[in-house]
Amino acid sequence: MSVDQPTVLVVEDEMAQREVLGYNLEADGFRVLTAEDGEKALLLVKEENPDIIVLDWMMPNLSGIEVCRRLKSRAETRNIPVIMLSARSEEIDKVRGLETGADDYVVKPYSVIELMARVRTQLRRVRPSSVGVKLEYADIVLDSETHRVSRANHPLKLGPTEFRLLSTFMEKPGRVWSREQLLDRVWGRDIYVDTRTVDVHIGRLRKALSQFGGDDPLRTVRGAGYALG
């Protein structure tokens, strides 16, 4: 698995629908997790922290609406985009879904191509580097499509790990990332790396960003981690 792959959780009780969505999303470069019910979905969210959730409304035991309500009521999962799928096409149902916290609402039957476009639209908001968006912070420019970085118009040479670290910071300037969070995002959840390795690569990134002068844009927050700005 590439650590740059955004993770999509597909929650759908119909196996055929799960398989079609999973196949197409994987073919489009996503890491896909699937759940056939709401309870498993909540467990996977806690374990895997997906970047986006495609969630069916009508499921046995725990409905998609209830899953969405629980996710949006918790600080740690509130910002994960949720795209609600439903055969309910009435406006009042769409309003209810959106009021529960869903970020988008797609009526069944739907076009898989359109749904994937909506997934990318939501990802552009929360993980812009994963969909080829150019990121800018102060005088730093990162082009995630061409893998080029510059500062004050000077091209910078970054290793792949430093590039992923910088793109993570630039997606959310000001946010403090713990070493464990950076390990998950940059190295991958399935890779064991000592947290001190993060410090080493942060040092390399700082050196690269300052090679043509300028202040160090990275901030060390004692006991918490690192932030950009």
N, C-alpha and C positions, 0 to 999 in steps of 0.2 A: 504493500500500500504506500502510495506517495503521501507524505505528510501535508502536502499542499492541497490534497483533495478535500473539498468541503463534504461534511457528513450530512446525509438526509435520512431522517427516520420516516418510513412509510407505515402508517397505522391503518389497516384495512382488514375487515374480517373475511372478505371474499378472496380466496386464494388466487384465482385467475387475475383479479385486479392487482393484487400485490406483486405477482410475478411479472405482469406487463410493465408496471411502473418501475419495479426494481431493475428489470432488464434494460429499459430505455434510459434510466438515470445513470446506471453503471456505464452504459455505452457512451454517455455524454460526459463521462469523467468524474462522476460523483462516487463517494463511498456510501453504500446503501445499507441501512439497518431496517428490519421489518418487524412488525408486531401485529398479531391478529386480534388483540383486545386491548382495552384501556389500561388494565392492571399491568400487563407486560410493557406497554408503552411508557408508563410512568417509571417503571424500574429501569428501562433502557435509558431514559432521559437522565436519571440520576447517575447511572454507571458511565454513560458515553458522552453526555453533554453535546448532543448533535447541534449542527449549525442552523438547521431548519427542520420543521415537522410538517408532513402532509398527513392530514388527519380526517378520517371518515366520521361523519356525524352519527350515523345509525350503526351501533354495535351492541352486542349483548352485554349484560351486566353493567358496564361503565360506559356511558355514551361519550362520543367525541366532544360534545358540549361540556360535559363535566370534566373531562381530561383537560380541555382548554382552560376552563375556569380555574382549576387547581394550578396549572402551570403559570398562569398569569397572576395568580395571587401570591406567588413566591418570588422573593427578590432574586434568587439564584437562577430562575428559569423564565422570568418575566420578559426578558429581551429576546428570547428565541422566537423567530417568526413562525407563525402557524398558518398554514393554508388549509381551510376547511373544505372538505368534499361532501356534497349532499345531493340527494335526489329531490330535495325540497326546493322548489323554484319560486315559491311565493316571496314577495318582497319582505313580508313580516319575518319570515324565517331567516332571510339574509341579514336583516337588521339585528335579529336576536344573536346570530352567530358572531357578527362583528362587535356587538355590544359585550359579548362574553370575553372578547379580547382577540378574536381571530384577526390576522393581518390581511387576509384575502379570503374570498369565498368563491368556490367553483361548483357549478351545477352539473350533476350527472345527467346524461352521458356527456363526457367532455373530450376534447381533443388532447391527446398526450403531448403533442407538440406545443400547444398553447399552455398546458400545465407546466411544462418544463421551462417555458419562457417566463411564466409567473414565478417559478422557483428562482430563476436567475435574477429577476427583478428584486425579490426580497433579499437574496444574498448580496446584491450590489449595495444594499443598505447596511448590512451587518458585517460582511466580509468582502469588501470591494476588490481586494487584491486577487481573490479567487476567481473572479470573472473578468480579469484583464483590465481593470480600471487603473488609470494613472493616479498616483497619490502624491500630494504635495503638503509639506509642512515647512513653514518659514522658507529657507532657501534650499531645502532638500526636495528633490523630485525622484520618485520611484515609479518606473514603468514596469508593471508586473507582466505585461505581455512580451516585451523584449528583454526583460531581466536586466535593465540598465538603471543605474543610479547616478545622480549628479548632485553636487552641492555648490551653489554659487556659480553654476555653469561649468564646473570642473567635473569631468567624468570620474567616478570612483570605482575601484575594483574591490568587489566583495566576494567572499567565499559563499557557497550555497547556504550554509547555516546562518551566516551574518545577514544575508539577503532576507531569509525568512524571518529572522528576528526583527529586522528593520521594518518589514512589511507589517508584521504583527503590531509593532509600536505605532506605525503611521496610520493604521486603521482606526485606532482609538487614542489620539494624543491626550495626554493627561491621565489616562487610566494607569493605575499601578498593577503590574503583573507580578505575581509571586513566581519564584523559581519553578515550583511544581506546575503552575499554569503554562509557563513558557516551555517546559519540557513536553507537556501534552501537545501543545500547538506546533512547536517547531521540530521536535524529534519524533513525536508520535506516541500514542498511548501504549503501544505494544513493545516499545523499546526501553530497556533499562539503561539509564545514564545517571551518573552521580550528579547531584544538584550543583556541585562545585564546577562542573563542566560549563554550566550556564555562565558563571562568573568569568571563565576564561574567554568565552565567545563574546560576552559583553565588552570585555577589554579590547578584543580585536576589532569589534564594531566601533568602539569609541576612537580607536587609533585611526581607522579608515575614514571616519567622518571628519576628523580634525587634521587630516594630512595636508590640507591646503589652508589651514588656519580656521578661525572661527571658534566660538565657544562650544563646549561639550553640551549637546542637546539632551543627553540622557541623564536622568536623575536617579540616584540611589536613595531608596526610602528604607531607612534602617528597620530591620525586623519585618519588612513587608515585601520588598522586591525592587523592581525597576519601572521607570516610566519615561516617556518622551515628553519633555516640556514640563 
